[in-house]
């Protein structure tokens, strides 16, 4: 099984900018890029394909707030938001699924030939775009031999922001970055406009021009909006709180709350807002969470923020105020006070003790 490696937010920004400058923008400017829209009735005739499963996937209900739905036995997922992958090096293998309900949207002749899962090969430069709720590859390392060094940019168009991540795949390494959450209305609108153009096969050239404009805007955001481009997930954050034994239902809710906190760690978080999101009273949510995790919701938020800040201070040259912003503190002063309370050190002292190799660190403590 391939090794999975996670990188930090500043490094992701640099890698994305390199990919945009050296591969993605030049390809969109000077080449005709293969564009695949994975929407029924699915036309993959221009690609190398392999039917992996003939039987259609079972239908599954999608809750209004649900982002991901898994077909565990098939290692497939769906997103409630449209998404695309831009393969800019190597060849990527994507798996596209068809459910019974989706087959009903196809012409009868097409539905009769529809397979449950088709593996398609995307040689760079290539784009595959997915509308919401189409089963697709789940992103986990596969066991098959991977003879290429492949890099691709993943983009998800959410309700109010764009989520951007990078993937790098070789025969023995699978690097997946967490998403950078970019709240930029023009960027989101340009991305959705591209998907609209892509639905018109006769206008693929116009769609490519629209995507080029999107990539230029993305470059602008990555270059100038630092650090407002926030971490939407902190995969290396660990708390010192060990879960206590509790009912499975309590554990399930507490883990959903933890995922929500991790996703929104950079944003203002209150117990009232979290409880409202999950449809519970603050008292009930806090009680269930404390039963499962041994601490209150907001104490857990603080622990995650402090631990995430430790990682940024050690691994990056981000200024103290930027670290505070990235992990969700309203001001640098409040961040320094909380950090010292939990570690006995100021952020600068912690950095000097644990990351002496980092030079030229700007601080505004």
N, C-alpha and C positions, 0 to 999 in steps of 0.2 A: 504494500500500500504506500502511495506517495506521501511524503511529509508535507504537512500544512504549516505555513509560516505566516505570521501576522506582523504588519509593520505599523508605524505610528503616523499620526496625521500630517506633520510637516514633511516627512519623507514621501508620503502618498502624493501630496501636492507637487513636489519636485518631479516624481516619476510621471505623473499625469501631464505636466507641462512638457516634459521631454517627449512623451508619446505624441502629444498634439503637434509639437514643433517639427519633429523628425519624420513622423509617419502619417498621422491622421489628416492634418490640414493639407500637406502636399498631395496626398492621394486624392482628396476631394477636389483640389484645385486643378490637377493635371491628368487625372485618370478617370475612366468610367468605373465606378465602384459597384460591385455586385450588391444589390439590395433585395432582400428576401422578406416578405411580409407573411408571418405565420398566422394566417387567419383563414377559416374555412372559406372556400373548399380546398385550400392548400395546393399550390402549384410549385412543386420542387423539380420540375422537369429539367431545369437548367443546372441542376446539381447532381453530384454523386450521392446516391442514397442507398440505404439498406433497411428493409423492414425488420424490425426487432421483435415486434409482437403483432400478430394478426388480429387477435381479439380486441375489441374496443374496451377502453377503460370504463369502469363504472362511474356513474354520475355521483357528484357530491354537492351538498349544499354549501353555499358560501355566505357566511355572516356578513352583514354590512360593514363591520369594522375589521374583518379578517384580511390580513395581508397575504398570508401563505396558507395553502392547503396541500397536504402531502398525500401521495399514493405511496405509502411506505414500501409496499412489496415491489413496486416498480421504480422506486427512487426518482419520482417525479414530483413537481410542485407547480402551483399556479400563484400568480400575484393578482391582487385586486386592482393594480395600477398597470398601465402600459409600460413596456420596457424595451430596451434594445441593447444589443452587444455589437461593438465594432471590433472586428478581428483585424489587427494591424500587423501582426507577424505570425508566420507559420500557418497551420491549418487547425481549425477548431471543429470538434465533433459536437453537434447539438442533437438533442432528442426531442421530438415534437410529438405530443400525444393527442388522441382524439377520443372523446367520451361519446357515449350513446346519444346524449342530448345534442352534442355538436354535430353528429352525423345527420341529425334531422334538419340542420340548417343548410345542408349541401344538396345540390341537385341529385336526383335518385341515381343517375348513372355514376356520379362521383362517389356517393355514399356507398354504393355497392362494392367499390374498389378500395374503400378507406381502410387503412391499417390502424391498429391501436397505438403503436409507437413506431415512428420512422426516425432512423439516425441519418442525419445529413452532414456532409462534409463542406466546410466553409473555408476556402483558401483565401488568405489575405491578399488585397484588402476586401473585406466583405462585411455586410451588416445584416443582422437578422433582428427584426422587430416583432414584438408580441403585443397584441391587444390584451386587455385584462382577461383573466380566468382561462387562459389556454395552457394546458399541461406542457411542461418543458423540463429540460435537464435541471437537476437540483443543485448543481455546482460542486458536488462532492467529488473527490478523486475516484476515478474508476480503476478497475483492475487490468484493463486491456493495455497492451503495449502502446506507448505514446511516442512515436518516432520523431516528433517535431518539437521545436521550441516555439511555443505559442504564447502570444500576448494579446489581451483584448480588454477593452474598456466597457464596463457595464453601466447602464444608465436607467434609472427608474423615475417615472414622472408621477409624483404623488399629488395630493390635493393642493398643497401650498409650497412644495419645495421639490428640488431635483436631487436624487441620491446618486452619487457617482462612486464607482469602485473599480479596482484593477485586478486582473488575474494573470498569472504567469504559470505556464505548464510545461514541464519537461518530463522525461521518462521517469525521473525519481524525485521530482519536486513539484508541488502544487502550491503556489503562493496566492492567497486571497486576502485582499485588504478589506478593512471595514469600510462602510460607506462614509463619504463626506456629504453632509447635508448642506445644500446650497439654496438659501432662500432668496431668490432673485426672480421677480415676476416676469420680466422680459425673457429670461432664459427659459422658464417653464412654458410660456406662450409660444416661443419659437420652436421648442421641442414638440409640442402638441400640433403645431401647424405642419411640421415635417411629417408627422404620422398621418395627418389628414391628406397631404399631398401623396403620400405613399400608397394610399388606398386607390389611387387612380393610375393604373399600370401605364397609361399612355403619357404620363407626366413624370416618369422616373428621373429624367434629367433635371426637371424643376425641383423635385424632391431633394436630389443631391445638392443643388445650390442652396436650398433652405437648410439642409443639415450642415453645410459649410458655414453658413452664418451662425448657426447654433454653436458650432465648435469654436468659432472666433469669440463669441460671447462667453463661452465656458472658459476659454483661456483668460479673458479679461477678469472674470470672477476669481479664478484661481490665483491670478497675479496680484490683484488689487484689493480683494475683499478679506484678506487675512487679518485677524483670525475669525471673522464672522462665519466663515465656512467651518462648521463645527463637526465634531465627532458625533455621529449618530449611533455609534456602538463602541464599547470599550472592552474588547475581548480579553485583554490581559489584566483586567481588574479583578482582584480577589478580596473578599472581606474577611475579617477575623472572626466573624460570627458563624458558628457551626449550627446547622439546622437541627432543631429538636425533633423528637418523634411526635408525630401528630397525624391527624386524619388525612387521607389521600386528597380529599377535596380541598382542605386548607393548604396543603402543599401545592396543589395545582394553581390555586388562586395566587398564592404568594410568588410562585415562579412567573406567572403572567405579570404580576406587578413589578417584579425584578426586571423582566425584559423591557417593560415600559420605562422604568427608571433609567436603564442603561441606554435606551434609544433616545431619551430626552434629557440626558445628564447635563448637557450644555445649557438647557433652557431653564427658566424659572419653574420650580416645582413646589407645589403646596399639597398638603394632605387633602384639602378640599377638592382641588382640581383632579387629583388622582382618583379619589373616591367617586367623583362625579363621572369620570371616564369609564369606570368599571360598574357604575350603577349601584353603589352601596353607600351607606352612611359612613361618615368618617370613623365613628365608634366601631362599627362592625368590621370595616376593612382593617383598622389598626389592630383590633383584637385578634382577627384571623392571622394577620401577618406576624404578630408577635408570638402566637402559638407555634407557627411553623418555623420562624427564623430566630426567635429569641431576642428580638429587638423591635423597636417601633419603625414605622415606615420612614419617617424623617431622619432618625438616627442612621438608618441604613443609607439614605441618600447622602448624608454627610460623610460616612465611611467610604462610599464609592468615590465621592468627589476628591477626598484627600488621597486615596490610593491612586486614582487616575492622575492627580497632580504630581505625585511622586514619580510616576513613570515619565511624564513629560519633562520634569525637572532633570531627571537623570539622562534621558535619551535625546533631548533636543536642546536647542539654544533659544527657545521661545522666551520672551520677556516675562517677568512675573505677572504683569497685568494681563498679558495674552493668555498665560496659563490659567489665571483666575477666570477669564472670560470663557475659555474652552471647556472648563469643568463646571461652569454654571454659577460662579459667585458674582454677585452684583457689583462689588468693588474690590480693588486690590487690597484695601485695608481689611475688609471682612475676611477675605481669603487668608491673609497673613495671620490674623488673630486665630481663626479656626485651625489653620495648619499648625501653628505653634502649640495650641492646646492639645492636639492629638499626637504630635511628634516630639515636642519639647524643643524644636528648632524652627527658625524662620525658614521660608522657602530658599533664601540665598544660602543660609548655613547648611541646609540639607543638600543642596546642589553641590556646594564645595566639598562636602564630606563624601558624597557618593558618586560624583561625576567630575573629578579633578581634570579629566582629559578634555572637557569642553572648554573652549577658549572664547574670549570676546563676548561674554554674555552680558547683554544689556539688562539692567534691573531698574525698577522704579519703586522698590520697597521704601 
